[in-house]
């Protein structure tokens, strides 16, 4: 041990003590900050399923692999960081004694092979990630870049440290080989051994490379400790917890049912709720649960959510990534005020720091934190709001952001929570929603139609549609939930008629509720009016439980044509005691075709492209049945570039169907343009909302002579009905 080794070693240890001290303090500060969120006991277990999900997602990179050009490089960097941490600690010995290595495993050829692979992989992976970031830089593609709005300086700093760490690992091994301090087979040191023969034998260089490896890590620790909002760095630690504590303990993403309104860790009971004490959605950043704060802390700013967002891709101000990062920056800026006990009431008056010493206590809080505490969560530029109202109300709740996020951030739940507060407490929402809410409350449907007209769609059918009359007949297999669109919207009525006729032809016994049916409440809930949703849902559950009274659970079957009704009945009504077996009409019809109860005899020799409804596809993972039905009709299926779990929204979800689209390109027109790119004669879908939006978009393009008059939008059921009809017999519901 020479003077050089002692000097470098002392420097390394001294810097490490400071850096590790800073890091431990930062971790404790971050934990305290995240705990400022509301309690959420639903994340506590079960342990083994959650652990299994964690291991699968990080070890196999199952969610990261959704972008395959990035996944392998990130996988190398991730394992380089995890296992490379052992190599980093090895540097504490190597800087003093160049020949030092870990006892026992340090002599193993397999261990040396692993460190060799990780060293090379970390360098190559770090360079690849930096190149990918450059190739997708927003200066070249503006909104086409998923990195627009991301912090490039922080990202490049992290990637630079990754590369230096990898070079440090390899550098130590190279100079150990050159100095004869390491004797491993060529297959174990397949890169460093050949290089070592080209370099001078100087043990001092081992210590130099060891201290470089050590100090780069310590600089990284010090920098991230001073920047708790550096998600691109902190996700290395927080992502494990965020994945483990994801909403669904079976590993599914936070789609389908919305998270119930919670207050103090319990579902909110509207009959006993007190706006002065209970949390109604999220009106302040501290109203989010601790898992929400963990989400904010974990965002890597990779922009995958942004790249898939239909609002962002059509020129709207909403970026799911920027929503999360803005909430994160606000949360951490406000945290010192909250940690000091600060709290304001609904009128904005201080109720947390009060008393004789209030002024002294407030004086101790950073002025920036005090300023941040006065900002409204939702507000325009003149109000200095954290989230702009146009951002909040641009969301279609399609779930593309949640589906793509590699660290399981729950964007849709957070956005809806903010909407809930705006609707229920502030009464601040787009004017168009006021009419929709009124129609739902007074008429039981968003169009404001009379309940007695719910059976108008049955007129003209060549058979009588059975209507529930107080007792469910023993031979009835399905309750056909028609839905508001299927009953009142002219284009959707054709789908309802086609499904009814197909079920009749297949001798499937079904009944409808008629005037007893009311809206499931989906548009109210997605718009933030949880109270109205609860009212409608409880009414429906009561009716449905009466209909199925006496039937065992496995025989309480509902078939539905609307993807939104399907999701609500299947996933959200169980929260209110409504347990039913719900199938989408494409699933049931596909089964009937497989069972030969429906036989297509007149093949449709046309080119068809299929649009995945978000609430059928992403939210409920029903992708195959509609496509198999299209194939069964004899049509040629032409997939759009964005399909399956990457399908683009039609623009109707999140109650957007009842809101004007004033900013950017219309989402439905964007989707129609993509569909027309496949040169179809028909655009098929499986949801009445999608059909309305796509039809309107197609009409707009036809008026501009950008689409042929022969192109039309149909439901998959209409295609099947046309194929099932024989000879020149025409379907009652015209395609």
N, C-alpha and C positions, 0 to 999 in steps of 0.2 A: 504494500500500500504506500504509494508515493505521495509527494506534496500535491500533485495534480488531483489525485483521487480524493484526498482529504478535502481539498478546497471545493471541488465539484460536489462532493458528498454533503458537505456542510451547507452549501448553497441550496442543494436539492431538498435537504431536510428542513431547512429554515423556511423556504418558500412553501413547502408542503404543509408545515404546521399552520401557516397563515391561511393557505388556500382551503385546507380541510376544515379549519375553524370557520371560515366564511361559509363554506358549503353546508356544514351542519346547521349553522344559524339560519341559513336561507331555507333549508328544508323545514325546520321548525316553524319559521315565519310563514312559509307556504301552507303548511298543514293548518296552522291557526287561521289563516285567511280562508281556506276552503271550508273550514268548519263554521264560517259565518253564515253559510247557506242554511236553509230550512232542513230539519231532520227528514230522513226518508228510510224507514225501517224495511222497505220492500227489497232493499239491495243486500240484505244480510245473509242470504242463503238461497238454496242449499249449497254447501261448500263444494262437494265433489263435481257436480255438473258445471258450476262456474269455473272451477279450477281446470276442468277438462277443456272448456271453451278457451280459456286463457292459453293453455299449452298449445292447443291446435292452431289458434290464430297467430301466435308469435313464432312458434317453431316451424310451422308449415307455411306461414305467410299467406293464409287462405284469403284474407281480405286485401292485403297488399297486391296479391296476384291479379286483381281485377284490372290492373294496368301492367301488362306483362313486360313491357319494355323497361319498367322501373324495378319490378319485384326482385329479380336475381341480384341486382347490384345492391339494393337496400338490404337484402338477406345477408349478403357478404359483410356489409358494413355493420349490421346489427350484431351478428355473431362475433365479428371482430371487436366490437365494443364490449360484449359480455365476457367472452373468454380472454380477450385482449387485456381485460382489467387485471387478470392474474399476471400477465406478462408485464404490465405496467408496474405492479408491486415488486416484481422481480428486479426492476431497475434500481431499487433502493440498495440491494446487495451488490449489483453489478457496477454501480458507480464507485463504490469503495474497493471492491475486489473483482476485477474484470472476469475472472474464471468462475465466479459464483453463479449458481443456478438453484432452482428449487430442489430440495432434497427429494430423493426417490424418483419423482416423475421427470426431473430435469435430465436424467440419463436415458429416458425411454425414447426410442426412435419414433414411436407413434405420436408422443407428445410433441416432439420436434417437427414432425410432419404436419401436425395440426397447426402449430404456431406459424410454420412456413406458409401454409395455405391461407391462414388468416391474415398474415402480413401482406402477402401478395393481393389477396382479395380485398383488403381494406384500402390499399392504394388504388387498385383498379376500380373498385366500387365507388370510392370517393371521387375519382376523376370522372367516372361515367355519370354520376349524379350531377356534378357541376356542369358537364357538357349538356346533359338533358335540360338543365335549368337554362343554360344559354340558348339552346335551340328553341326553347319555348318562351323566350324573353318577350314581355309585352311590348317592347319597342318595335317588334316586327309584326305582331299580330293583334295588338290591342285586345279586344274582348275574346279573341280566340285563344289567348294565353290563359291557362289556369293559374299562372303566377301573378297575374295583374292584381296589384294591391298587397302582395306579399313583401316581407322585409328581406331584400336581397343581401344586405350587408350582414345580417345575422346568419343567413343561410350559408353564405360563402365563408364566413368565419368558422362555422361548424364543419363544413366540408374541408376547409384547409387544415383544421386540427386533425380530422380523420386521416387525411393523407399524410400529414407529418407523423402521426402516431404509427401508421403503417410503415413509413420509411424508417422510423426509429426502431421498430421491431426487427425489420430486415437488416438495418445497419448494424445493430448489436450482433446479430448472428453472423453477418458477413465478416466483421473484424475478429470475432471469436474464431471463425474458420481460418482467417488469414494468419492469426497468431498461434494457431495450433491449440487453442483452448477448448475446442469442441471436436469430438470424434464421432460423427454420425454417418450412417450409410448415405449414399448419394440420393436414394429415393426419398429420404427424410428431409434433407436440405437440398432439394433439387434446383433451387435458384441461388441460395447463398453460398453453397459449396463451390460451384464453378466461379462465381464472382470473387470468392475469397482467395482463390489462387492467383488472381490478377492484381490483388492489393497488397500493400506492404504489411509485414508482421509487426504490429505496434499495439500492445495491450492498452496504451493510453487512449487510443481511438475508440476502444470498447466503452470506456468510461465516458468519453465525450458523447457518443451516440446514446448511451444510457441516460445521461442527464438531459439530452434533447428530448428523448422519449418521455422522461419524467416531467420536465418543465412544461412541455406542450399540454400535458394533461392537467397540470396545476393551473396554468393560465386559463384553460377552459373552465375549470372549477371556479376560479375567481370571477371570471366574466359572467358566467351564468348566475352566480350568486348575487351579483349586483343587478341582474335583469330577470326578475321573476316572471316577466311576461314573454320571455324568449321561448315560445312554444317549440320552435324547431330544435331546441336543445333539451328542454325539460321533458319533452315527450319520451325521451329515453328512459325516464323513470316513471312518469305518471301514466304512460300508455298501458302498462301492465295493470295498474289499478283501475283505469277507465274501462278496460276490456273485462276485467273480473266483475266489476260492479255494473255492467250494462243492464238495461232494463229487463230483458228477457233472460231468465236463468237457463233456458234451454239453448242459448247461443244465438237465437234469432235476433235480427236487428229490430230497432224500435219503430216498427211500422205496424200496419193493421189498426188495432185499437189505439186510441189516444190515451195518454196517461191521465187518470182521473184528476180532478182538482183536489189538491192536498193542502191541508193547513195543520201545522204542528205535527206533521208526520202521519196524519190520518185523512181519509177521504172526507171532503167537506160535506156536511149535512146542511142543506139550504134552510131547513126548517128551524135549525138552532143556531145558524151562523150569525156572527156579529161582525159587521164591516170594520168596527173599531179595533177588534182583537184578532179576527181571523184573516188569513191571507186569501185574497180572491185573485188567483192568477199571479202575474208578476207585474207589479206597478213600480217596484224599486229593485235594484239588483240583488238586495239581500232577501227578496222574496223567492228567488230561485233556490232549489234544493242544493245541498252540498254536492250532489252529483252534477248539477248544472255548473257549479263553480269548478268542479274537476274537469268537466268538458271544456270550459273556457281555457283552463290551464294547459290542456293537452293538445290543443289544435296545433298542427305542424305547419299550417299555412301552405299545404301542398296544392290546394286548389282543385282537388278532384270533385268536390261538391259543386264548386263554382262552374266547372267545365260542363257539368251535367244539368245545371239549373235552367229550366225553360225561361224563367224571367230574365236572368242575366244574359242568356243567349239571344234575347229579342230586345235588348236595349233598355231593360228596366233597371232601376237602381239597386235591386236586391242581389246581393251575393251572399250565400249562406256562410262562406268563409269570413267575409267582412263583418257579418252580424256577430259571429262568435268572437272574432278578434276585438271588435269594438266593445262588446260586453266584457271581455277579459280586461282590456285596458282600463275601462271604467271601474270594474270591480276592484282591481288592485290599486288604482289611484284613490278610490274611496275607502279602502280597507283600514288605513290608520284611524280615520274618523269612527268607523264602526267598531274597531277593536278598543277604542277609548270609551265605548259605551254610547256613542252618538246615535240618535234615532229621531225621526221626524214623523208627525202624524199626517193624516191625509190632506190637511190644509197647508202642510209645509212648515209647521211650527216645531221647534225643538222640544222633544219630550224625554230625551235620553240623558242629556247632560244638563241637569237643572240643579237649583239650590244656590247657596251662598258662594260656593267655590266654582260655579259653572264657568264664569269668565276666565278664571285661572286655568281650568282644565281645557277649555277651548283654545287658550293661548298656547298650550303645549302641542297642539295638533298642527301638523304641516299645513300651511295656507293652501297648498294645492289640493290637499285632501278635503279641506273645508269647502273649497270652491267646487270640487267634484260632487260633494254631498248635496249641493244645491241644484244640480242638473236634473231635469226630468228624464226618465228612462225613454219615453217616447215624446218626440217633439221636433219641430222643424229647425232650420238654421237660426232663425231669430230667437228661438227658445233655448238654443244650445242643447237640444235633445241628444241623447246617446244614439237612438235609433230613429231615423226619419219615418214618419207615417207612411210615406210612399213605399219605403222598404218593407215595412211590416205588412201592408195590405197587398203587396205584389205576389206573395207566396201562394202557390196553388196546392200546397201540401202533397205534392206528387211523390215525395219521398226519395227522389233521385239522390239528394245530398246524403241522406242517411244510408242509403244502399251502398254508396261508393266510399264513404268515409272509412279509412283503414284503421282508425282508432276508436270507432263506435261512438261518435258524438251524436247526440239526439236533437238535431236541429228543429225538426217539426214540432216536437213537444214544447220546446222553448218558445218558438214563435207563437204557437197557439196559446201558451200561458200569458204572453204579453197581450195578445188579442183579448183574452178573457178579462183582464183588468180594464182594458180600454172600453169594452162593451158594458161590463157589469157595474163598474164603479165610475168611470169617467163619462159613459154614454157618448164616447167619441169614436165614430166609425164612419165609413163611406155612406153617403146619404142613400144610395141604392139599397143598402142592407136594411134600412128602416122599413121599407115597404115589404121586403121579404120576411122580416121578423113578424110584422103585423099579419101578413097572410098566413104564416105558419101558426101563429097564436089563435087567429080567428077562424081560419078556414081549414087548417090542417094540411096545407100544401103551399109551396112557395109561389105558385101561380095565382093563388087567390080564387080558385075555381070551387064550385059547390060540390059537396060530397056526393050529392045525388047523381052527379054526372060521372062518377067513377066507373060506371059500367057502360058508358057510351061506346067504348072500343069494341064491345061485343056485337054491335049492330052490323049486320051483313055477313056474319059467320054462318056457315051451313050447318051448324049444330048449336045446341043450347049450352051455354057455359054455366056449370053448376055454381051456385052462390051459397055460402054458408048461411044456414037458417036457424042456428041455435044449437044444433047437435051435429057432430062430425060423423058421417056415415062410416061404417066399419070398413068398406072397401076403398075408401079414399086414402091414397098413398101420400099425396103431396098437397100442401097448401100452396097455391100459386100466389106469391106476393107480387102484385102488379107494379106497385110503386107509383109515385106522383107523375113522373115523366111518362111512364107507360100507360097511364090512364088519361092524361090531359094533353100531352104534347103530340101533335099530329104525326110527326115523323116517327116518334117512339111508339105510337099506337100500332104501327105496322109490324114492329118487332113483337109486341104483345100478341097481336093476332096470329103471327106466324108461329110463335111458341105454343099458343093454345091449340092451334090446328095440328101441329106436329105431335103434341101430347095426346090429342084426341085420336089421331091416326095410329099411334103406337099403343092405344088402349091403356094409357096411363090415367088412372083415376085421380082427379084433382078437383079442388074447389077454390074459389076466390072469396075474399071478404067483402068486396064491393064497398058500400058506404061506410062499413065498419073500419076500413083501413085508413090510416093517416100517415103523414110523413114520418120516416124513421128518426128524423132529427139531425141527419148528417150535415146538411148545410149550416144549421144553427150551431152545431158543435165546432165545426171547422172555422166558423166566423167568430167564435169566442163566446157565443151566447149559451153557456153551459146550463143556465137555469131553464131556458126554453127547451134545450135538448132533453134535460131530465124530465120535464113535464111531458113531452111527446113520447119519450121512450117508456116511461112508467105506464102511460096510457096504453101503448101498444103491447107491452109485456102483459099487462092485465088482460087484454083482449086475447092475445095468443095463448096464454095459460088457460083461459076459459075454453078456447077452441080445442086445445089438446088435453083438456081435463080427462083423466082416466087412462091416457095413453102413456105407456112406458117411454122412458127417454129415447131409446133407439128408434122409435116410431113417430117422433115429433119432427116431421120432415117438411122443409120449406124450400121451394124452388123460386129463384128470383132472377130477373133480367138485368136489373141495374147493379153495376159494380159497387156503387156507394151503399145501396141498401144491403147488398150481399155482405160487405165488410161490417156494416153496423150491426146487422142481425147476428152474424156469426161471431164477431169479435168483441162487440161492445155491450150487447144486451146481456151476456152472462154476468157483467158487473152489476146488473139490476135484477138478477134472478131469472132471466130468460134463457133457458138452456134448450137449444134446438139444433137439429142437424140441417145445416143450410148448404144448398148446392147452387151453383150458378147454372143458368140454362145451358151454357155451352158444355158444361161437365155432364149434365143429365142427358142432353141430346147425343153427345159423343158416346155415352154408354149404351144408349138405345140403338145407335148405328152398329156398334160392336156386337150387340146381342141380336142383330138382324130384325129388330122390331121396327126399325126405319131403314128402308132400302132405297138408296138413290138409284133411279132407273133412267134418268135423263141427264147425263153428264153436262156440266156447264163448261163449255170450251172457251173460257175467258181467262185473262190475266188478272189476278186479284192480289192486292197487297193488304196486309193485316196490321192494324194499329192496336197495340196493347193498351187497354185501359189501365191507368196507374193503380186503381183500387182493385183491379182483378189480377194484374201482373205483379208489380213490385210489392204491393201491400199484402197480397195473398198467394203469390207464387203459382198462379194458374197461367201457364204459358202453352202447354201442349194441347189441351183439349180443343181450343178454338182452331188451332192450326190443323189438327187432325180432321176436324169437321170440314175445313176448307178443302183439304185434300180429298175427303170422301165425296165432295160434290163433283169432282173431276176438274176443278179449276186449277190453274197453274199459280202457285203461291210465289210471289216475288217479295222478298224481305226488304224493308227499308234499312238504310245504314244504321239507324238507331232503332233497335228492337230488343225484345226480351227485357232483361233487367236494366238495359240502357235506353229503353224506349222513351221518346219525348212526350211530355204531357200535351193534351189537347187544349189546356187552358181553363177547364171548367172547375177543377177541384178547389178545395179551400174556400168554397162559396164564391169563387171568381165568376161563376156562370151568371151571377146576378149583379156583378159589378162591371162598370165600364172600363175598357182598356184604353187609357189615354196616352200612355207613354210607350214609345218604341213601336216595333212591329208587333202586330197581333200574333199571339202564340198559335192560334188555330191556323192562321195563314202560313206561318212558318212550317207547321206540321203538314199541311196540305201540299206545300211546295216539295217537301221531302217525299211525300207519297207519290206525287206526280212524276218525280224523278225515276220511279220504277216503271213508268209507262203502263199503268193499269187501266182496265176498263171499269173496275170496281174497287172501291176502298172499303174494306170490311172492318167491323169492330164488334165489340160485345158489351157495349154500354150506351144507354140512351143519351147521357150527357156528351159522350164522345161523338155520337152520331150527330147531335145538334151542332156542336162546335165545328166538326169537320165539314158538315153540309154547308154551314155559313161560310166557312173559309173557301170551299170549292165554288160556291156561288159568286164570291168576290173575285176569284180568279177567272171564272167564266165570263164575268162582266168585263174583265180586262182582256178577254180573248187569250188568256194564258193557259186555259184548259179546254179540252174538247167537250162538246155538249154531250157526248156519249158516256163520259165518266160520271159515276154516281157513287154515293155513300150508302151502304146497306149494313144491316146486322148479319152476322153469320147465320142466324136462324132463317133469315129470308133466303140466303143462298141454298141452304139445305132444303127448305120447303120447295123451292123451284126445282131442285134435283129429284125430289121424292115424287112430285106430281107426274102422272102418266099421260102419254099422248098429248092431245091438245087441251086437256083439262087445265084450266088456269087456277092458280091459288086465289083463295078469297082475299088474302092480303097481298096486293100487287107489289112485286119487287120494282 
